[in-house]
Amino acid sequence: MIDWVNVRSSAIRKIGYDASTNRMYIDFEDSDPYYSFCRVPEQVFREFINARSVGRHYHQYIKDRYDC
């Protein structure tokens, strides 16, 4: 089951996480459907949704690191 969290960002609508598969999902404003990321530790997801700047955090710590 995916737990979705709405975030405040001009580029990202919401971020989801499925703890049973360690898969994270990002729903970007300019894309449909959402992107999925594999083998993401839950702590990485928690840090992401709590980041001061979600977009900056994505570019620094998520992008190109958890491709499926």
ZIMO-V745634 format. One record per helix or strand of 2 or more residues. SS is the DSSP state (H for helix, E for strand). FROM is the first residue (numbers start at 1). LEN is the number of residues. If there is no record, write none. Layout:
<<SS | FROM | LEN> <SS | FROM | LEN>>
//
This chain:
<<E | 3 | 4> <E | 12 | 7> <E | 23 | 6> <E | 35 | 3> <H | 42 | 8> <H | 54 | 9>>
//
